[in-house]
Structure formats: C-alpha cells, structure tokens
C-alpha cells in the first residue's frame, strides 16, 4: 500500500476504498467518506477561480461537523 504524501490524498484514497462507511459521527448525523470527498470537491471548485496556488487564506467559523472539509 502506498502512503499519501498529503492529507487530502489520504482522504481521497479512503473515499475510494470505504465510500459508504462512516467517516464522521456528530450527534445523530453521519457523514460517509464519499460525503466528505464530494463536499471537499465542491469547496475546492468554489474557490478555484478566486485563489491562486501561492495565496494564503484564513477561515474563521463556528465549530460544526460540516466544516471538517
């Protein structure tokens, strides 16, 4: 098994291998590896046209399970 070089590659590998397994449990809510992978893809697409590779960004938000992506 090849180890990923960055965190998001590891999460993508987990989404392929364990797509429908629970990745995150928060109270009565469940997020599968597929859910997290798809949400991170949507977030990346939303920011792709606004952020250049060398840009630095900061995010400030409340503590919610949806923000794990």
LOKOL-592706 format. One record per atom (N, C-alpha, C, CB): atom name; z, x, y. Coordinates in nm, 2 decimals. Each point is the difference from the previous one (the first is absolute). Glycine has a CB too. Example, Ala and Ser with C-alpha at 12.3 -4.5 7.8 and 13.67 -1.06 7.14 Angstrom:
BEGIN
+------+--------+--------+--------+
! name !     up !   east !  north !
+------+--------+--------+--------+
!    N !   0.78 !   1.32 !  -0.57 !
!   CA !   0.00 !  -0.09 !   0.12 !
!    C !   0.00 !   0.09 !   0.12 !
!   CB !   0.12 !  -0.19 !  -0.12 !
!    N !  -0.19 !   0.15 !   0.23 !
!   CA !   0.00 !   0.09 !   0.11 !
!    C !   0.08 !  -0.08 !   0.11 !
!   CB !  -0.22 !   0.12 !  -0.06 !
+------+--------+--------+--------+
END
This chain:
BEGIN
+------+--------+--------+--------+
! name !     up !   east !  north !
+------+--------+--------+--------+
!    N !   0.00 !   0.08 !  -0.12 !
!   CA !   0.00 !  -0.08 !   0.12 !
!    C !   0.00 !   0.09 !   0.12 !
!   CB !   0.12 !  -0.19 !  -0.12 !
!    N !  -0.21 !   0.16 !   0.22 !
!   CA !  -0.01 !   0.07 !   0.12 !
!    C !   0.10 !  -0.06 !   0.10 !
!   CB !  -0.24 !   0.06 !  -0.04 !
!    N !   0.32 !   0.03 !   0.11 !
!   CA !   0.09 !  -0.05 !   0.10 !
!    C !  -0.07 !  -0.01 !   0.13 !
!   CB !   0.19 !   0.10 !  -0.11 !
!    N !  -0.17 !  -0.21 !   0.19 !
!   CA !  -0.06 !  -0.02 !   0.13 !
!    C !   0.05 !   0.11 !   0.10 !
!   CB !  -0.03 !  -0.25 !  -0.05 !
!    N !  -0.06 !   0.28 !   0.15 !
!   CA !   0.04 !   0.10 !   0.10 !
!    C !   0.07 !  -0.07 !   0.12 !
!   CB !  -0.19 !   0.15 !  -0.08 !
!    N !   0.16 !  -0.28 !   0.10 !
!   CA !   0.07 !  -0.07 !   0.11 !
!    C !   0.05 !  -0.13 !  -0.06 !
!   CB !  -0.15 !   0.11 !   0.17 !
!    N !   0.25 !  -0.17 !  -0.09 !
!   CA !   0.06 !  -0.12 !  -0.05 !
!    C !  -0.09 !  -0.12 !  -0.02 !
!   CB !   0.20 !   0.08 !   0.12 !
!    N !  -0.29 !  -0.10 !  -0.03 !
!   CA !  -0.09 !  -0.12 !  -0.01 !
!    C !  -0.09 !   0.01 !  -0.13 !
!   CB !   0.01 !  -0.03 !   0.25 !
!    N !  -0.05 !   0.16 !  -0.29 !
!   CA !  -0.08 !   0.01 !  -0.12 !
!    C !   0.09 !  -0.04 !  -0.12 !
!   CB !  -0.13 !   0.19 !   0.10 !
!    N !   0.25 !  -0.16 !  -0.10 !
!   CA !   0.09 !  -0.04 !  -0.11 !
!    C !   0.02 !  -0.15 !  -0.01 !
!   CB !   0.12 !   0.22 !   0.03 !
!    N !  -0.11 !  -0.28 !   0.09 !
!   CA !   0.01 !  -0.15 !   0.00 !
!    C !  -0.13 !  -0.06 !  -0.05 !
!   CB !   0.16 !   0.01 !   0.19 !
!    N !  -0.27 !   0.05 !  -0.15 !
!   CA !  -0.13 !  -0.06 !  -0.05 !
!    C !  -0.02 !   0.02 !  -0.15 !
!   CB !  -0.10 !   0.06 !   0.22 !
!    N !   0.15 !   0.05 !  -0.27 !
!   CA !  -0.01 !   0.02 !  -0.15 !
!    C !   0.09 !  -0.10 !  -0.07 !
!   CB !  -0.04 !   0.25 !   0.04 !
!    N !   0.16 !  -0.28 !   0.02 !
!   CA !   0.09 !  -0.10 !  -0.06 !
!    C !  -0.06 !  -0.14 !   0.01 !
!   CB !   0.20 !   0.14 !   0.06 !
!    N !  -0.27 !  -0.17 !   0.05 !
!   CA !  -0.07 !  -0.13 !   0.01 !
!    C !  -0.11 !  -0.02 !  -0.11 !
!   CB !   0.05 !   0.01 !   0.25 !
!    N !  -0.12 !   0.10 !  -0.28 !
!   CA !  -0.10 !  -0.01 !  -0.10 !
!    C !   0.06 !  -0.02 !  -0.14 !
!   CB !  -0.15 !   0.15 !   0.14 !
!    N !   0.26 !  -0.07 !  -0.16 !
!   CA !   0.06 !   0.00 !  -0.14 !
!    C !   0.09 !  -0.12 !  -0.02 !
!   CB !  -0.01 !   0.25 !   0.00 !
!    N !   0.08 !  -0.29 !   0.10 !
!   CA !   0.11 !  -0.10 !  -0.02 !
!    C !  -0.03 !  -0.12 !   0.10 !
!   CB !   0.17 !   0.17 !  -0.07 !
!    N !  -0.29 !  -0.21 !   0.09 !
!   CA !  -0.04 !  -0.09 !   0.11 !
!    C !   0.09 !  -0.12 !   0.01 !
!   CB !  -0.23 !   0.07 !  -0.04 !
!    N !   0.27 !  -0.14 !  -0.06 !
!   CA !   0.07 !  -0.12 !   0.01 !
!    C !   0.15 !   0.01 !  -0.03 !
!   CB !  -0.20 !  -0.11 !  -0.07 !
!    N !   0.25 !   0.23 !   0.06 !
!   CA !   0.14 !   0.03 !  -0.02 !
!    C !   0.07 !  -0.01 !   0.14 !
!   CB !  -0.04 !   0.14 !  -0.21 !
!    N !   0.17 !  -0.17 !   0.20 !
!   CA !   0.08 !   0.00 !   0.13 !
!    C !   0.01 !   0.14 !   0.05 !
!   CB !   0.12 !  -0.21 !  -0.07 !
!    N !  -0.15 !   0.23 !   0.20 !
!   CA !   0.02 !   0.12 !   0.07 !
!    C !   0.12 !   0.00 !   0.09 !
!   CB !  -0.25 !   0.05 !  -0.02 !
!    N !   0.27 !  -0.17 !   0.07 !
!   CA !   0.11 !  -0.02 !   0.10 !
!    C !   0.06 !  -0.14 !  -0.02 !
!   CB !  -0.12 !   0.15 !   0.17 !
!    N !   0.25 !  -0.16 !  -0.18 !
!   CA !   0.07 !  -0.12 !  -0.01 !
!    C !   0.09 !  -0.01 !   0.13 !
!   CB !  -0.01 !   0.00 !  -0.26 !
!    N !   0.00 !  -0.11 !   0.33 !
!   CA !   0.08 !  -0.02 !   0.12 !
!    C !   0.05 !  -0.14 !   0.00 !
!   CB !  -0.13 !   0.17 !   0.13 !
!    N !   0.26 !  -0.19 !  -0.17 !
!   CA !   0.05 !  -0.14 !  -0.01 !
!    C !  -0.08 !  -0.07 !  -0.11 !
!   CB !   0.08 !   0.00 !   0.24 !
!    N !  -0.13 !  -0.12 !  -0.20 !
!   CA !  -0.08 !  -0.08 !  -0.09 !
!    C !  -0.15 !   0.03 !   0.01 !
!   CB !   0.17 !  -0.17 !   0.01 !
!    N !  -0.21 !   0.28 !   0.06 !
!   CA !  -0.14 !   0.03 !   0.02 !
!    C !  -0.04 !   0.12 !  -0.09 !
!   CB !   0.01 !  -0.08 !   0.24 !
!    N !  -0.13 !   0.08 !  -0.29 !
!   CA !  -0.05 !   0.10 !  -0.09 !
!    C !  -0.13 !   0.05 !   0.05 !
!   CB !   0.12 !  -0.10 !  -0.20 !
!    N !  -0.14 !   0.23 !   0.20 !
!   CA !  -0.13 !   0.06 !   0.04 !
!    C !  -0.05 !   0.09 !  -0.11 !
!   CB !   0.07 !  -0.01 !   0.25 !
!    N !  -0.18 !  -0.02 !  -0.30 !
!   CA !  -0.06 !   0.09 !  -0.11 !
!    C !  -0.06 !   0.12 !   0.06 !
!   CB !  -0.05 !  -0.20 !  -0.14 !
!    N !   0.02 !   0.30 !   0.06 !
!   CA !  -0.07 !   0.12 !   0.04 !
!    C !  -0.14 !  -0.04 !   0.07 !
!   CB !   0.12 !   0.14 !  -0.18 !
!    N !  -0.18 !  -0.24 !   0.12 !
!   CA !  -0.13 !  -0.05 !   0.06 !
!    C !   0.02 !  -0.05 !   0.14 !
!   CB !  -0.08 !  -0.06 !  -0.23 !
!    N !   0.19 !  -0.02 !   0.25 !
!   CA !   0.03 !  -0.06 !   0.13 !
!    C !   0.02 !   0.11 !   0.10 !
!   CB !   0.11 !  -0.20 !  -0.11 !
!    N !  -0.03 !   0.30 !   0.08 !
!   CA !   0.02 !   0.11 !   0.09 !
!    C !  -0.13 !   0.08 !   0.03 !
!   CB !   0.24 !   0.02 !  -0.08 !
!    N !  -0.32 !   0.00 !  -0.02 !
!   CA !  -0.12 !   0.08 !   0.02 !
!    C !  -0.10 !  -0.08 !   0.09 !
!   CB !   0.03 !   0.10 !  -0.23 !
!    N !  -0.04 !  -0.23 !   0.21 !
!   CA !  -0.09 !  -0.08 !   0.08 !
!    C !   0.05 !  -0.01 !   0.14 !
!   CB !  -0.07 !  -0.13 !  -0.20 !
!    N !   0.20 !   0.12 !   0.22 !
!   CA !   0.06 !  -0.01 !   0.13 !
!    C !  -0.02 !   0.13 !   0.08 !
!   CB !   0.17 !  -0.16 !  -0.08 !
!    N !  -0.16 !   0.28 !   0.01 !
!   CA !  -0.02 !   0.12 !   0.07 !
!    C !  -0.14 !   0.03 !   0.03 !
!   CB !   0.19 !   0.09 !  -0.13 !
!    N !  -0.28 !  -0.14 !   0.05 !
!   CA !  -0.15 !   0.00 !   0.03 !
!    C !  -0.03 !  -0.08 !   0.13 !
!   CB !  -0.05 !   0.03 !  -0.25 !
!    N !   0.11 !  -0.15 !   0.26 !
!   CA !  -0.02 !  -0.08 !   0.12 !
!    C !   0.05 !   0.07 !   0.12 !
!   CB !   0.01 !  -0.21 !  -0.14 !
!    N !   0.11 !   0.27 !   0.13 !
!   CA !   0.06 !   0.06 !   0.12 !
!    C !  -0.09 !   0.12 !   0.04 !
!   CB !   0.23 !  -0.07 !  -0.08 !
!    N !  -0.27 !   0.15 !  -0.02 !
!   CA !  -0.08 !   0.12 !   0.03 !
!    C !  -0.14 !  -0.04 !   0.07 !
!   CB !   0.11 !   0.12 !  -0.20 !
!    N !  -0.17 !  -0.23 !   0.15 !
!   CA !  -0.12 !  -0.05 !   0.06 !
!    C !   0.02 !  -0.05 !   0.14 !
!   CB !  -0.08 !  -0.06 !  -0.23 !
!    N !   0.19 !   0.00 !   0.26 !
!   CA !   0.03 !  -0.05 !   0.13 !
!    C !   0.02 !   0.11 !   0.10 !
!   CB !   0.11 !  -0.20 !  -0.10 !
!    N !  -0.06 !   0.31 !   0.06 !
!   CA !   0.03 !   0.11 !   0.09 !
!    C !  -0.11 !   0.11 !   0.00 !
!   CB !   0.24 !  -0.04 !  -0.04 !
!    N !  -0.33 !   0.03 !  -0.06 !
!   CA !  -0.11 !   0.11 !  -0.01 !
!    C !  -0.08 !   0.02 !   0.12 !
!   CB !  -0.01 !  -0.06 !  -0.24 !
!    N !  -0.03 !  -0.05 !   0.31 !
!   CA !  -0.08 !   0.01 !   0.12 !
!    C !   0.08 !   0.04 !   0.13 !
!   CB !  -0.16 !  -0.17 !  -0.11 !
!    N !   0.29 !   0.17 !   0.10 !
!   CA !   0.08 !   0.03 !   0.12 !
!    C !   0.07 !   0.13 !  -0.01 !
!   CB !   0.03 !  -0.24 !   0.02 !
!    N !  -0.02 !   0.30 !  -0.13 !
!   CA !   0.08 !   0.12 !  -0.02 !
!    C !  -0.08 !   0.11 !  -0.06 !
!   CB !   0.21 !  -0.13 !  -0.03 !
!    N !  -0.22 !   0.25 !   0.10 !
!   CA !  -0.07 !   0.11 !  -0.05 !
!    C !   0.09 !   0.08 !  -0.10 !
!   CB !  -0.14 !   0.01 !   0.22 !
!    N !   0.07 !   0.07 !  -0.31 !
!   CA !   0.08 !   0.08 !  -0.10 !
!    C !   0.12 !   0.08 !   0.06 !
!   CB !  -0.21 !   0.00 !  -0.13 !
!    N !   0.19 !   0.06 !   0.25 !
!   CA !   0.10 !   0.08 !   0.06 !
!    C !   0.11 !  -0.07 !   0.08 !
!   CB !  -0.17 !   0.18 !   0.00 !
!    N !   0.15 !  -0.31 !   0.02 !
!   CA !   0.09 !  -0.08 !   0.09 !
!    C !   0.13 !  -0.01 !  -0.07 !
!   CB !  -0.19 !  -0.13 !   0.09 !
!    N !   0.29 !   0.12 !  -0.01 !
!   CA !   0.14 !  -0.03 !  -0.04 !
!    C !   0.04 !  -0.14 !   0.04 !
!   CB !   0.06 !   0.25 !   0.01 !
!    N !   0.00 !  -0.32 !  -0.10 !
!   CA !   0.04 !  -0.13 !   0.03 !
!    C !   0.15 !  -0.02 !  -0.04 !
!   CB !  -0.24 !  -0.09 !  -0.03 !
!    N !   0.30 !  -0.01 !   0.09 !
!   CA !   0.14 !  -0.03 !  -0.03 !
!    C !   0.01 !  -0.15 !  -0.02 !
!   CB !   0.10 !   0.20 !   0.13 !
!    N !  -0.03 !  -0.24 !  -0.23 !
!   CA !   0.02 !  -0.15 !  -0.02 !
!    C !   0.14 !  -0.03 !   0.01 !
!   CB !  -0.20 !  -0.01 !  -0.15 !
!    N !   0.23 !  -0.10 !   0.22 !
!   CA !   0.14 !  -0.05 !   0.01 !
!    C !   0.00 !  -0.14 !  -0.04 !
!   CB !   0.06 !   0.17 !   0.18 !
!    N !   0.02 !  -0.21 !  -0.28 !
!   CA !   0.00 !  -0.13 !  -0.05 !
!    C !   0.13 !  -0.04 !  -0.07 !
!   CB !  -0.25 !   0.01 !  -0.02 !
!    N !   0.27 !  -0.13 !   0.00 !
!   CA !   0.12 !  -0.04 !  -0.07 !
!    C !  -0.01 !   0.03 !  -0.14 !
!   CB !   0.04 !  -0.19 !   0.16 !
!    N !   0.07 !   0.19 !  -0.23 !
!   CA !   0.00 !   0.04 !  -0.15 !
!    C !  -0.04 !  -0.12 !  -0.08 !
!   CB !   0.18 !   0.17 !   0.04 !
!    N !  -0.30 !  -0.17 !  -0.09 !
!   CA !  -0.05 !  -0.11 !  -0.08 !
!    C !  -0.08 !   0.06 !  -0.12 !
!   CB !  -0.01 !  -0.16 !   0.20 !
!    N !   0.00 !   0.09 !  -0.31 !
!   CA !  -0.07 !   0.06 !  -0.12 !
!    C !  -0.15 !   0.01 !   0.03 !
!   CB !   0.17 !  -0.10 !  -0.15 !
!    N !  -0.23 !   0.02 !   0.23 !
!   CA !  -0.14 !   0.00 !   0.03 !
!    C !  -0.04 !   0.14 !   0.07 !
!   CB !   0.00 !  -0.25 !   0.02 !
!    N !   0.10 !   0.31 !   0.04 !
!   CA !  -0.03 !   0.12 !   0.08 !
!    C !   0.00 !   0.13 !  -0.09 !
!   CB !   0.09 !  -0.11 !   0.20 !
!    N !  -0.08 !   0.09 !  -0.33 !
!   CA !   0.00 !   0.12 !  -0.09 !
!    C !  -0.13 !   0.06 !   0.00 !
!   CB !   0.17 !  -0.10 !  -0.14 !
!    N !  -0.28 !   0.03 !   0.17 !
!   CA !  -0.13 !   0.06 !   0.00 !
!    C !  -0.02 !   0.08 !   0.13 !
!   CB !  -0.09 !  -0.19 !  -0.13 !
+------+--------+--------+--------+
END
